[in-house]
Amino acid sequence: MAKEKGSQVVLLLVLLGLVAGAGGWNYRRNVAIEAAAPRPYGSYSLEDLEALKTAYESEAARHKEHYRAASSRKVDVRDGGLIGDQVVEFERVQRISQGKRDIAKVYAKNQVQLDEVKAEIAYRAEIGDGWKLHFTRLTKYP
């Protein structure tokens, strides 16, 4: 009876050792995967991320309104008789169109940055912090 109980204890200790070893291996693997992932805002604090999110949202809204106002204006193409007048008119229309594209490009850059900040905030909410972060690293298998 005592021998049977001793073998159960040994079996339990071996099993716990295997679980601890597998958990440690999984933890290290998950830390390496997290370190390899591109996270441009990974070093920012959560408060800084929230401030950046607010700032990018206001900038995106401002540029969106600016683009909406610029794109709603129709360009009147003047009919010029001479070739020189037509070239000048073509250049004027090109400048107006380029201005609209520049506004759209700035808006798109702000939107990409905003999406990256939101993704970082969502990632941090998913993995948690403190003991939840360590437990996730220990048990998560990709």
Residue pairs with C-beta under 8 A, 6 or more apart in sequence:
23 138
23 139
26 137
26 138
26 139
26 140
26 141
27 134
27 137
27 138
30 136
30 137
30 138
30 140
30 142
31 137
33 142
34 137
39 120
39 123
40 116
40 120
41 49
41 52
41 116
41 117
41 120
42 120
44 52
44 120
46 121
46 124
49 117
49 120
49 121
49 124
50 121
52 113
52 117
53 114
53 117
53 118
53 121
56 110
56 113
56 114
56 117
57 114
59 110
60 107
60 110
60 111
60 114
63 103
63 106
63 107
63 110
64 107
66 103
67 100
67 103
67 104
67 107
70 99
70 100
70 103
71 100
75 93
75 96
75 97
77 89
77 93
78 89
80 86
80 88
80 89
127 133
127 136
128 136
